[in-house]
């Protein structure tokens, strides 16, 4: 193996997906993070370069999701060689698109690829989740699992990483808009009430079941009826200026559904085809631009591969 | 068409199915209710005989789930001929096995069969639900839908009857035990707290999604991990003496899961095959018998046909 290094890509992801708070996520084809990994003379993992993060990401392994995940894989494998990582953040940071998860995934993948894949992606999952936990505080896989494994992933239980890939209907395409406002994941969690009504729980289980069935059966009408979040969205929407206007614009252009991506502030919509997605994207962007909120728009099919070596 | 009458069967059903409060149910092959229907000289619907209910079921249409459902179908079809119904209750009453739902289903089916099926089962559903509402107070289909349509049914939304049949793995078999104690559906509803924690809601959506995926993929291990009710069962268990002993006995004999059937007091278990089901049934029955609680035991495959003309 030469030591020119390998380049690893890990995609952005949309967690929660309306009715699946903490248990659903899907991967995008773009944007995503890249890590270049090389063998090093010094044992362990070292981060030698970080670009695209405006100095906001620490080089210390214990505070860096990619470095920590890489380190955990190394320890697990009992590998004594050393590795250098260059982290190239190529996606917005603190956007609700699973940026820290993507880095953690790329870090875990980097070591595994350099060592000729001793572990399957399923086996890498816990190390990537440990990496992301550094940024997020919680041990949960709703961004990490789709970024690593691709597709739409359902997590029955985060503690045991009981993770399952859900069938994605042909042609399904995601629109994601990132308004340039700051929402801290921590605030976004703290705002949530610990109390839910029984009626809301019945609605949420109904919609979650409907979404899974709709995906499995490629029943777009059922997906549309199910893409509703009666619990989290009403609480977090207040952190995102013009959220309901953006959502209304997306639904008017025939999005199957529209809600907050992860902890926000990004907003996602799912659409039946590219034509609709373009219209939905334009309509969502117009609302933010009319209100002088800078934004980035991404239109992407569901990414079925997840993290890859480029 | 002769006027010797037709005999209609509608099966018992298990609602909630652990993690699917108000939105899941499945039908049994036995027990069930029978209705004999004949044309009558007098227009409208008349109940001429009720057996097996110890005088507890009223003959007035407005208070009788079978009669009311039949009447609603008649009105919908604009039928001017009259019908007589004999209701033969062949399943325990107030047992949590969907007795009133089965009668409502049989009543709706009776008229439709006599008229040569002008309506599909899907089209009959709202009338049967209206019939059951008389007994239950709530407009919901978690017993009515499986009793009518068979199989395991998932109801995304009761108000719009967004009902879907779920694939049932080959060989899956149900054990149901009815302890002879009285639990009124009304009490069983009133005992429930209106407040649920966010954590419980996440667990419940995870388990509900896991159960649907497990059923679809015939993944018995996933079904087993998912058959847990963290919200309703802990509250209702107190109404059923020795519930946790019965459950423990069922799980010890390798049941995939065990919980309360509908509003109780019946307790159901799902099992991978008949051999296990026999052991599970014996173990559950032993707990009740040892505690001198009379009971009825039913072991039945999932009924895939639902209500039929015999």
Interface residues (C-beta under 8 A of the other chain):
Chain A: X19 X20 X21 X22 X23 X154 X155 X156 X157 X162 X164 X166 X192 X193 X194 X195 X196 X197 X198 X199 X200 X201 X202 X203 X204 X205 X206 X207 X208 X209 X210 X212 X213 X216 X222 X225 X226 X231
Chain B: X19 X20 X21 X22 X23 X154 X155 X156 X157 X162 X164 X166 X192 X193 X194 X195 X196 X197 X198 X199 X200 X201 X202 X203 X204 X205 X206 X207 X208 X209 X210 X212 X213 X216 X222 X225 X226 X231
